[in-house]
Amino acid sequence: MNEKYLFLEVYPSHIKLISKDKWTLQSVQQIEGLLRQIPYDKKIIWDVSLVGEFDSAGILLFIEYFSYFAAKTEVEVEGYTSGQKEMYDLLRIEHKSKEKISAVKKSWIENIGKKAIEGYEDFREFVDFSGELFVALLHNIFHPKSIRIKETVYHIYHSGFTALVIVSLTAFLVGMVIAYQGSVQLAKFGADIFIVDTVGLSIVRELGPMITAIVIAGRSGSSYTAEIGAMKITEEIAAMRTMGFDPYHFLVLPRIFALMIALPLLIFLADMMGILGGMVASKMQLGISVDQFINRLHEVVAAKHYILGMIKGPVFAFLIAAVGSVRGFQVSENTESIGLHTTQSVVNSIFLVIAFDALFSVIYTELDL
Protein backbone atom coordinates (compact mmCIF):
# COMPACT_ATOMS: atom_id res chain seq x y z
CA MET A 1 0.00 0.00 0.00
CA ASN A 2 1.21 3.51 -0.84
CA GLU A 3 1.86 5.00 2.62
CA LYS A 4 1.99 8.62 1.48
CA TYR A 5 -1.66 9.15 2.45
CA LEU A 6 -2.62 6.06 4.40
CA PHE A 7 -1.06 3.13 6.24
CA LEU A 8 -2.19 0.34 8.56
CA GLU A 9 -1.11 -1.02 11.91
CA VAL A 10 -2.66 -4.41 12.52
CA TYR A 11 -3.20 -5.60 16.11
CA PRO A 12 -4.88 -8.77 17.42
CA SER A 13 -8.01 -6.90 18.56
CA HIS A 14 -8.18 -4.02 16.08
CA ILE A 15 -6.78 -2.28 13.06
CA LYS A 16 -5.30 1.19 13.35
CA LEU A 17 -5.83 3.23 10.19
CA ILE A 18 -3.54 6.27 10.05
CA SER A 19 -4.23 9.10 7.59
CA LYS A 20 -1.41 11.41 6.49
CA ASP A 21 -0.44 14.32 4.26
CA LYS A 22 -3.04 16.30 2.26
CA TRP A 23 -6.57 14.99 1.79
CA THR A 24 -7.63 17.39 -0.92
CA LEU A 25 -9.41 17.35 -4.27
CA GLN A 26 -6.14 16.49 -6.03
CA SER A 27 -5.54 13.38 -3.95
CA VAL A 28 -9.00 11.96 -3.17
CA GLN A 29 -9.04 9.66 -6.19
CA GLN A 30 -5.80 7.99 -5.15
CA ILE A 31 -6.86 7.84 -1.49
CA GLU A 32 -10.17 6.23 -2.41
CA GLY A 33 -8.28 3.45 -4.15
CA LEU A 34 -6.37 2.81 -0.91
CA LEU A 35 -9.50 2.88 1.26
CA ARG A 36 -11.08 0.16 -0.86
CA GLN A 37 -8.29 -2.20 0.23
CA ILE A 38 -8.87 -1.72 3.98
CA PRO A 39 -10.17 -4.90 5.69
CA TYR A 40 -13.06 -4.49 8.12
CA ASP A 41 -13.06 -7.81 9.97
CA LYS A 42 -11.87 -6.13 13.19
CA LYS A 43 -12.52 -2.91 15.06
CA ILE A 44 -11.02 0.10 13.23
CA ILE A 45 -9.33 2.98 15.03
CA TRP A 46 -8.96 5.79 12.52
CA ASP A 47 -6.24 8.31 13.41
CA VAL A 48 -6.33 11.59 11.45
CA SER A 49 -3.82 13.53 13.56
CA LEU A 50 -1.15 13.40 10.81
CA VAL A 51 -3.33 14.90 8.09
CA GLY A 52 -1.72 18.16 7.08
CA GLU A 53 -4.64 19.58 5.09
CA PHE A 54 -8.32 18.71 4.67
CA ASP A 55 -10.66 20.32 2.14
CA SER A 56 -14.35 19.60 1.53
CA ALA A 57 -13.53 16.84 -0.97
CA GLY A 58 -11.33 15.07 1.57
CA ILE A 59 -13.91 15.42 4.34
CA LEU A 60 -16.66 14.05 2.09
CA LEU A 61 -14.47 11.07 1.22
CA PHE A 62 -13.84 10.52 4.93
CA ILE A 63 -17.61 10.72 5.65
CA GLU A 64 -18.41 8.23 2.90
CA TYR A 65 -15.92 5.57 4.08
CA PHE A 66 -16.55 6.19 7.76
CA SER A 67 -20.24 5.36 7.10
CA TYR A 68 -19.21 2.36 5.01
CA PHE A 69 -16.87 0.94 7.70
CA ALA A 70 -19.35 1.74 10.50
CA ALA A 71 -21.95 -0.40 8.77
CA LYS A 72 -19.53 -3.37 8.83
CA THR A 73 -17.70 -3.02 12.14
CA GLU A 74 -17.00 -0.71 15.07
CA VAL A 75 -15.12 2.48 14.11
CA GLU A 76 -13.42 4.97 16.43
CA VAL A 77 -11.92 8.25 15.23
CA GLU A 78 -9.14 10.05 17.04
CA GLY A 79 -6.70 12.87 16.51
CA TYR A 80 -9.03 15.33 14.80
CA THR A 81 -8.79 19.07 15.37
CA SER A 82 -11.66 21.44 16.20
CA GLY A 83 -11.53 22.89 12.67
CA GLN A 84 -11.80 19.44 11.11
CA LYS A 85 -14.67 18.62 13.46
CA GLU A 86 -16.59 21.78 12.43
CA MET A 87 -16.11 21.04 8.73
CA TYR A 88 -17.15 17.43 9.31
CA ASP A 89 -20.35 18.48 11.12
CA LEU A 90 -21.23 21.00 8.40
CA LEU A 91 -20.69 18.61 5.51
CA ARG A 92 -22.33 15.75 7.39
CA ILE A 93 -25.57 17.77 7.48
CA GLU A 94 -25.36 18.40 3.73
CA HIS A 95 -24.52 14.75 3.13
CA LYS A 96 -27.77 13.78 4.83
CA SER A 97 -29.82 16.21 2.72
CA LYS A 98 -31.16 13.30 0.68
CA GLU A 99 -33.20 12.22 3.67
CA LYS A 100 -36.74 13.50 3.58
CA ILE A 101 -37.33 16.47 5.87
CA SER A 102 -40.87 16.90 7.08
CA ALA A 103 -42.41 20.15 5.95
CA VAL A 104 -43.43 22.69 8.53
CA LYS A 105 -47.17 22.61 8.93
CA LYS A 106 -48.71 25.86 7.81
CA SER A 107 -51.43 27.55 9.79
CA TRP A 108 -54.93 27.89 8.35
CA ILE A 109 -54.47 31.65 8.12
CA GLU A 110 -51.35 31.17 6.02
CA ASN A 111 -53.19 28.70 3.78
CA ILE A 112 -56.05 31.16 3.29
CA GLY A 113 -53.58 33.89 2.41
CA LYS A 114 -51.79 31.63 -0.05
CA LYS A 115 -55.08 30.67 -1.74
CA ALA A 116 -56.08 34.33 -1.92
CA ILE A 117 -52.80 35.26 -3.60
CA GLU A 118 -53.14 32.37 -6.05
CA GLY A 119 -56.68 33.48 -6.84
CA TYR A 120 -55.53 37.05 -7.41
CA GLU A 121 -52.72 35.87 -9.70
CA ASP A 122 -55.18 33.75 -11.69
CA PHE A 123 -57.53 36.70 -12.06
CA ARG A 124 -54.69 39.02 -13.09
CA GLU A 125 -53.46 36.55 -15.70
CA PHE A 126 -56.98 36.13 -17.06
CA VAL A 127 -57.35 39.91 -17.33
CA ASP A 128 -54.01 40.12 -19.17
CA PHE A 129 -55.12 37.30 -21.44
CA SER A 130 -58.45 39.05 -22.12
CA GLY A 131 -56.63 42.25 -23.05
CA GLU A 132 -54.34 40.46 -25.49
CA LEU A 133 -57.31 38.58 -26.90
CA PHE A 134 -59.30 41.81 -27.36
CA VAL A 135 -56.42 43.40 -29.28
CA ALA A 136 -56.13 40.35 -31.53
CA LEU A 137 -59.91 40.36 -32.06
CA LEU A 138 -59.89 44.03 -33.05
CA HIS A 139 -57.14 43.29 -35.55
CA ASN A 140 -59.26 40.56 -37.11
CA ILE A 141 -62.30 42.85 -37.25
CA PHE A 142 -60.41 45.57 -39.12
CA HIS A 143 -58.48 43.06 -41.23
CA PRO A 144 -60.95 40.27 -42.08
CA LYS A 145 -58.45 38.63 -44.43
CA SER A 146 -56.28 37.82 -41.42
CA ILE A 147 -58.93 35.45 -40.02
CA ARG A 148 -57.56 31.94 -40.26
CA ILE A 149 -60.45 30.19 -41.97
CA LYS A 150 -58.69 26.86 -42.49
CA GLU A 151 -57.73 26.51 -38.81
CA THR A 152 -61.21 27.60 -37.71
CA VAL A 153 -62.85 24.93 -39.88
CA TYR A 154 -60.38 22.37 -38.53
CA HIS A 155 -61.39 23.16 -34.94
CA ILE A 156 -65.09 23.20 -35.84
CA TYR A 157 -64.67 19.64 -37.02
CA HIS A 158 -62.67 18.45 -34.01
CA SER A 159 -64.58 20.43 -31.38
CA GLY A 160 -68.06 20.09 -32.85
CA PHE A 161 -68.58 17.42 -35.45
CA THR A 162 -66.67 14.71 -33.57
CA ALA A 163 -68.76 15.48 -30.45
CA LEU A 164 -72.11 14.76 -32.14
CA VAL A 165 -72.46 11.25 -30.77
CA ILE A 166 -71.65 11.97 -27.13
CA VAL A 167 -73.79 15.14 -27.06
CA SER A 168 -76.72 13.36 -28.72
CA LEU A 169 -76.57 10.38 -26.38
CA THR A 170 -76.21 12.55 -23.27
CA ALA A 171 -79.14 14.79 -24.22
CA PHE A 172 -81.33 11.80 -25.13
CA LEU A 173 -80.71 10.17 -21.74
CA VAL A 174 -81.34 13.44 -19.88
CA GLY A 175 -84.65 13.85 -21.71
CA MET A 176 -85.66 10.31 -20.79
CA VAL A 177 -84.75 10.81 -17.12
CA ILE A 178 -86.77 14.04 -16.90
CA ALA A 179 -89.78 12.36 -18.50
CA TYR A 180 -89.59 9.29 -16.28
CA GLN A 181 -89.21 11.26 -13.07
CA GLY A 182 -91.83 13.84 -14.00
CA SER A 183 -94.38 11.30 -15.14
CA VAL A 184 -94.43 9.59 -11.76
CA GLN A 185 -95.55 12.79 -10.05
CA LEU A 186 -97.87 14.08 -12.78
CA ALA A 187 -99.68 10.75 -13.07
CA LYS A 188 -100.84 11.13 -9.46
CA PHE A 189 -102.90 14.19 -10.43
CA GLY A 190 -104.05 12.95 -13.83
CA ALA A 191 -101.93 15.62 -15.54
CA ASP A 192 -100.04 13.25 -17.82
CA ILE A 193 -100.00 15.59 -20.81
CA PHE A 194 -98.08 18.24 -18.86
CA ILE A 195 -95.00 16.05 -19.11
CA VAL A 196 -94.57 17.60 -22.56
CA ASP A 197 -94.39 21.07 -20.99
CA THR A 198 -91.83 19.87 -18.46
CA VAL A 199 -89.58 18.18 -21.00
CA GLY A 200 -89.90 20.79 -23.75
CA LEU A 201 -89.31 23.93 -21.69
CA SER A 202 -86.60 22.50 -19.42
CA ILE A 203 -84.63 21.09 -22.34
CA VAL A 204 -84.70 24.05 -24.73
CA ARG A 205 -84.28 26.79 -22.12
CA GLU A 206 -81.92 25.28 -19.56
CA LEU A 207 -80.73 21.71 -19.76
CA GLY A 208 -79.95 21.50 -23.48
CA PRO A 209 -77.48 24.42 -23.48
CA MET A 210 -76.00 23.60 -20.08
CA ILE A 211 -75.51 19.86 -20.62
CA THR A 212 -73.97 20.48 -24.04
CA ALA A 213 -71.61 23.11 -22.65
CA ILE A 214 -70.52 20.83 -19.80
CA VAL A 215 -69.79 17.97 -22.19
CA ILE A 216 -67.80 20.28 -24.49
CA ALA A 217 -65.93 21.76 -21.51
CA GLY A 218 -64.78 18.31 -20.47
CA ARG A 219 -64.04 17.19 -24.01
CA SER A 220 -62.85 20.16 -26.08
CA GLY A 221 -61.89 22.70 -23.41
CA SER A 222 -59.48 20.21 -21.85
CA SER A 223 -57.96 19.43 -25.25
CA TYR A 224 -57.31 23.15 -25.83
CA THR A 225 -55.35 23.31 -22.59
CA ALA A 226 -53.38 20.15 -23.34
CA GLU A 227 -52.55 21.20 -26.91
CA ILE A 228 -51.39 24.73 -26.03
CA GLY A 229 -49.60 23.45 -22.90
CA ALA A 230 -47.68 20.87 -24.95
CA MET A 231 -46.70 23.59 -27.43
CA LYS A 232 -45.40 25.71 -24.55
CA ILE A 233 -43.32 22.86 -23.13
CA THR A 234 -41.78 22.15 -26.53
CA GLU A 235 -41.13 25.91 -26.89
CA GLU A 236 -43.19 26.20 -30.06
CA ILE A 237 -44.98 29.26 -28.64
CA ALA A 238 -41.65 30.90 -27.81
CA ALA A 239 -40.48 30.16 -31.35
CA MET A 240 -43.66 31.73 -32.75
CA ARG A 241 -43.05 34.92 -30.78
CA THR A 242 -39.39 34.96 -31.86
CA MET A 243 -40.48 34.82 -35.52
CA GLY A 244 -42.99 37.62 -34.98
CA PHE A 245 -46.18 35.53 -34.98
CA ASP A 246 -48.90 36.39 -32.46
CA PRO A 247 -49.94 33.21 -30.56
CA TYR A 248 -53.34 34.73 -29.82
CA HIS A 249 -54.01 35.24 -33.52
CA PHE A 250 -52.75 31.79 -34.54
CA LEU A 251 -53.78 29.63 -31.58
CA VAL A 252 -56.55 31.23 -29.54
CA LEU A 253 -58.88 33.04 -31.94
CA PRO A 254 -59.43 30.07 -34.30
CA ARG A 255 -60.43 27.94 -31.31
CA ILE A 256 -62.79 30.59 -29.94
CA PHE A 257 -64.41 31.25 -33.33
CA ALA A 258 -64.78 27.52 -33.95
CA LEU A 259 -66.45 26.83 -30.62
CA MET A 260 -68.74 29.85 -30.89
CA ILE A 261 -69.97 28.46 -34.22
CA ALA A 262 -70.12 24.79 -33.24
CA LEU A 263 -71.70 25.03 -29.79
CA PRO A 264 -75.05 26.61 -30.85
CA LEU A 265 -75.40 23.89 -33.50
CA LEU A 266 -74.68 21.23 -30.91
CA ILE A 267 -77.23 22.83 -28.59
CA PHE A 268 -79.86 22.62 -31.34
CA LEU A 269 -79.04 18.93 -31.78
CA ALA A 270 -79.14 18.39 -28.00
CA ASP A 271 -82.59 20.04 -27.84
CA MET A 272 -83.91 17.70 -30.51
CA MET A 273 -82.42 14.60 -28.91
CA GLY A 274 -83.54 15.58 -25.43
CA ILE A 275 -87.11 16.08 -26.63
CA LEU A 276 -86.90 12.76 -28.48
CA GLY A 277 -85.78 11.06 -25.28
CA GLY A 278 -88.70 12.63 -23.42
CA MET A 279 -91.07 11.53 -26.18
CA VAL A 280 -89.87 7.93 -25.96
CA ALA A 281 -90.15 7.85 -22.17
CA SER A 282 -93.62 9.47 -22.28
CA LYS A 283 -94.82 6.83 -24.73
CA MET A 284 -93.44 4.00 -22.59
CA GLN A 285 -94.48 5.37 -19.20
CA LEU A 286 -97.72 7.29 -19.85
CA GLY A 287 -98.87 6.03 -23.23
CA ILE A 288 -98.74 9.49 -24.82
CA SER A 289 -98.60 9.04 -28.58
CA VAL A 290 -96.11 10.79 -30.83
CA ASP A 291 -98.87 12.94 -32.39
CA GLN A 292 -100.15 14.04 -28.99
CA PHE A 293 -96.65 14.85 -27.83
CA ILE A 294 -95.80 16.91 -30.93
CA ASN A 295 -99.12 18.80 -30.91
CA ARG A 296 -98.71 19.71 -27.26
CA LEU A 297 -95.08 20.69 -27.87
CA HIS A 298 -96.19 23.17 -30.56
CA GLU A 299 -98.66 24.72 -28.14
CA VAL A 300 -96.36 25.26 -25.17
CA VAL A 301 -92.86 25.69 -26.60
CA ALA A 302 -92.76 28.92 -28.58
CA ALA A 303 -89.87 29.89 -30.83
CA LYS A 304 -88.62 32.40 -28.26
CA HIS A 305 -87.70 29.56 -25.90
CA TYR A 306 -85.38 28.09 -28.52
CA ILE A 307 -83.87 31.53 -29.13
CA LEU A 308 -83.33 32.18 -25.41
CA GLY A 309 -81.52 28.86 -25.12
CA MET A 310 -79.44 29.49 -28.23
CA ILE A 311 -78.29 32.90 -26.96
CA LYS A 312 -76.39 31.10 -24.22
CA GLY A 313 -74.38 29.07 -26.76
CA PRO A 314 -71.84 31.69 -27.93
CA VAL A 315 -71.35 32.92 -24.35
CA PHE A 316 -70.67 29.42 -23.03
CA ALA A 317 -68.40 28.73 -26.02
CA PHE A 318 -66.32 31.85 -25.37
CA LEU A 319 -65.92 30.97 -21.69
CA ILE A 320 -64.87 27.39 -22.41
CA ALA A 321 -62.40 28.29 -25.17
CA ALA A 322 -60.94 31.26 -23.26
CA VAL A 323 -60.43 29.30 -20.02
CA GLY A 324 -58.98 26.34 -21.92
CA SER A 325 -56.54 28.60 -23.74
CA VAL A 326 -55.43 30.68 -20.76
CA ARG A 327 -54.78 27.54 -18.71
CA GLY A 328 -52.71 26.21 -21.59
CA PHE A 329 -50.53 29.33 -21.54
CA GLN A 330 -50.05 28.89 -17.77
CA VAL A 331 -48.44 25.46 -18.17
CA SER A 332 -44.87 25.44 -16.83
CA GLU A 333 -41.89 23.53 -18.14
CA ASN A 334 -42.91 20.02 -17.05
CA THR A 335 -45.47 17.43 -18.10
CA GLU A 336 -47.07 17.23 -14.66
CA SER A 337 -48.20 20.82 -15.12
CA ILE A 338 -50.22 19.83 -18.19
CA GLY A 339 -52.37 17.45 -16.15
CA LEU A 340 -52.80 19.99 -13.34
CA HIS A 341 -53.87 22.85 -15.62
CA THR A 342 -56.07 20.59 -17.75
CA THR A 343 -57.97 19.60 -14.61
CA GLN A 344 -58.24 23.24 -13.56
CA SER A 345 -59.48 24.14 -17.04
CA VAL A 346 -62.35 21.65 -16.89
CA VAL A 347 -63.33 22.60 -13.34
CA ASN A 348 -63.22 26.35 -14.06
CA SER A 349 -65.13 26.00 -17.33
CA ILE A 350 -67.93 23.92 -15.80
CA PHE A 351 -68.22 26.31 -12.86
CA LEU A 352 -68.45 29.34 -15.16
CA VAL A 353 -71.01 27.60 -17.39
CA ILE A 354 -73.25 26.86 -14.40
CA ALA A 355 -72.74 30.34 -12.93
CA PHE A 356 -73.57 32.11 -16.20
CA ASP A 357 -76.54 29.81 -16.76
CA ALA A 358 -77.88 30.92 -13.39
CA LEU A 359 -77.22 34.55 -14.37
CA PHE A 360 -79.14 34.08 -17.62
CA SER A 361 -82.05 32.57 -15.68
CA VAL A 362 -82.18 35.58 -13.37
CA ILE A 363 -82.05 38.00 -16.30
CA TYR A 364 -84.77 36.14 -18.22
CA THR A 365 -86.96 36.07 -15.14
CA GLU A 366 -86.50 39.79 -14.47
CA LEU A 367 -87.29 40.57 -18.11
CA ASP A 368 -90.32 38.25 -17.96
CA LEU A 369 -89.06 36.18 -20.90
DAJO-V308355 format. One record per helix or strand. SS is the DSSP state (~ for helix, > for strand). FROM is the first residue (numbers start at 1). TO is the last residue. Records with the same first field share a line. If there is no record, write none. Layout:
SS: FROM-TO ; FROM-TO
This chain:
>: 6-10 ; 14-23 ; 43-54 ; 75-78
~: 28-35 ; 56-72 ; 82-98 ; 108-142 ; 144-146 ; 149-159 ; 161-188 ; 192-233 ; 236-242 ; 247-286 ; 290-300 ; 303-329 ; 335-366
